[in-house]
Every structure is written in C-alpha cells, then in structure tokens.
Amino acid sequence: MPQFIEVESKVVGPLTLKQFIYIAGTSGLCVVIVLYLPLVFAIILSIPIIALGASLAFYRVNGKPFVNVLEAGFNYYTGAKFFLWKHEDHTAENQGVTASAAAEAEAAANVPLGTPKLTRGKLSDLAWSLDVSTGNTPAVEQSEQNAFHTLKS
C-alpha cells in the first residue's frame, strides 16, 4: 500500500518543483528590476516581491499552501455575493398585523395568578432529581418530594 502520497518529492536539492519555480521566478523578476531601475527603487520594489515569492514557496495556512489562500481570497472578492435579505414594506395594513401580534404576545406574557413560577433553581433541582431517580435512595426521594412541593408553590 502506498504511504505518504501527499508528500511531494524533492526535485532540486531540498526544494520541490513548485517551490523551485516560485523561488526562480522571484529571483528572475528581482534581477530584471535591479538591472533596469536605480538601486534604491529596485530594493524598495524587490522587498514585497521577495516576501510574496517566499510566502508562495514556503508558507502554509492551516496545512494548505499559501497559493490556495490567495486563490480563495481572489475568488471571494471578485465573485458574486448572494444575500437573502428581503425588504418588507411597512404600510398601514402591515403595521396593524404587527400591532395585533404584539398585543397577543403581551397577553400571553400575562400569566394568571394561580400558575406556579418555574425558576432556574427549581428547574435544575428537578432535572437533578430526574437524573438520579434511578437509584431511589432516601435522600433522592426526599429531594424529589422537595422539588415537587417547590414546583407546586
């Protein structure tokens, strides 16, 4: 069975073919810039080109080559964006519908006086007693009774 199929073979010394092409291209471009521009401008222009060439050859983001990240970024910025937002017109009839829905929600929030309140502490006690109710020890039975009585009140 073949193993390590994701590892590229070293073609030129310690470099793979892709790395060698990136480094050779970067070096050739920098040589051309140095030959045709004054030295100060050539150095200023060559520094970002060398950084990009080194990044393309050696830098990996989350185990993927930097060229894949550049491609994904380019496709994101140039590609079409798909948005699902729909603008709703708030006319008088829509406002009447939303007002009636708000009134129904407010009526549902007004709970009758005899209804017991279920707080977070009571709910966690009840959940704990249900989790341990398989053992049915006297302490568990007592806590179940306490939880039941607290829920009734």
C-alpha positions in Angstrom: 0.0 0.0 0.0 1.5 3.4 -0.9 2.0 5.7 2.1 2.7 9.4 2.3 1.1 10.2 -1.0 0.6 13.9 0.0 4.3 14.5 0.3 5.8 16.0 -2.8 9.2 14.7 -3.9 12.3 16.9 -3.7 13.4 17.7 -7.2 16.0 20.4 -6.8 18.0 20.0 -3.6 15.7 20.5 -0.6 13.0 22.1 -2.8 10.0 20.6 -4.5 9.3 21.6 -8.1 6.7 24.2 -7.2 9.0 25.8 -4.6 11.8 25.9 -7.1 9.6 27.6 -9.7 8.4 30.2 -7.2 12.0 31.0 -6.0 13.4 31.0 -9.6 10.6 33.3 -10.8 11.0 35.7 -7.8 14.8 35.8 -8.3 14.5 36.4 -12.1 12.0 39.3 -11.5 14.2 40.9 -8.9 17.2 40.7 -11.2 15.3 42.4 -14.0 14.1 45.1 -11.6 17.7 45.7 -10.3 19.0 45.9 -13.9 16.5 48.4 -15.2 15.8 50.6 -12.1 18.0 52.7 -9.9 19.2 50.7 -6.9 17.1 52.5 -4.3 13.9 52.0 -6.2 14.9 48.4 -7.1 15.4 47.5 -3.4 12.1 49.1 -2.4 10.2 47.3 -5.1 12.0 44.0 -4.6 11.2 43.6 -0.9 7.5 42.9 -1.4 8.2 40.7 -4.4 10.6 38.6 -2.4 8.2 38.3 0.5 5.4 37.2 -1.8 7.7 34.6 -3.5 8.9 33.2 -0.2 5.3 33.0 1.1 4.2 31.2 -2.1 7.1 28.8 -1.8 7.2 28.0 2.0 4.3 29.5 4.0 1.3 27.3 4.8 -2.0 28.3 6.3 -3.8 25.6 8.3 -1.8 23.0 6.4 -2.7 24.4 2.9 -0.3 26.2 0.6 -0.4 30.0 0.6 -1.4 30.0 -3.1 -4.7 28.3 -2.2 -5.4 31.1 0.3 -4.7 33.7 -2.3 -6.9 32.0 -4.8 -9.8 31.7 -2.3 -9.4 35.4 -1.4 -9.4 36.5 -5.0 -12.5 34.4 -5.8 -14.3 35.8 -2.8 -13.6 39.4 -3.7 -14.3 39.0 -7.4 -17.2 36.6 -7.2 -20.9 37.4 -6.9 -22.3 37.6 -3.4 -25.7 36.0 -2.6 -27.8 37.8 0.0 -31.2 36.5 1.2 -32.5 39.7 2.8 -35.9 40.8 1.6 -37.2 44.3 2.2 -40.7 44.4 3.6 -42.9 47.4 3.0 -44.3 48.7 6.3 -47.7 50.0 5.1 -50.7 50.7 7.3 -52.1 47.1 7.0 -48.7 45.6 7.9 -48.5 47.8 10.9 -52.0 46.6 12.0 -50.8 43.0 11.7 -47.7 43.6 13.8 -49.7 45.5 16.4 -52.1 42.7 16.8 -49.3 40.2 17.0 -47.6 42.3 19.7 -50.9 42.5 21.7 -51.2 38.7 21.5 -47.6 38.3 22.8 -48.3 40.7 25.6 -51.5 38.8 26.6 -49.5 35.6 26.6 -46.9 37.1 28.9 -49.6 38.0 31.5 -49.8 34.7 33.3 -52.8 34.0 35.7 -52.0 34.4 39.4 -52.5 30.7 40.3 -49.8 29.5 37.9 -46.6 28.4 39.6 -43.4 30.0 38.6 -40.6 27.8 37.4 -37.2 29.4 38.2 -33.8 28.3 37.1 -33.0 26.9 40.5 -36.2 24.9 40.7 -35.7 23.6 37.2 -32.1 22.5 37.9 -33.3 20.8 41.1 -36.0 18.9 39.2 -33.5 17.9 36.4 -31.0 16.7 39.1 -33.7 14.6 40.8 -34.8 13.1 37.5 -31.2 12.2 36.6 -30.6 10.4 39.9 -34.1 9.0 40.3 -32.9 5.6 39.0 -31.1 4.9 42.4 -34.1 5.9 44.5 -32.2 6.4 47.7 -34.0 8.0 50.6 -32.1 11.3 50.0 -33.1 11.2 46.4 -36.8 10.6 47.3 -36.7 13.4 49.8 -35.2 15.8 47.1 -37.8 14.6 44.6 -40.5 15.5 47.1 -38.9 18.9 47.8 -38.7 19.6 44.1 -42.4 18.5 43.6 -43.5 20.7 46.5 -41.5 23.7 45.3 -43.0 23.4 41.8 -46.5 23.3 43.3 -45.9 26.6 45.2 
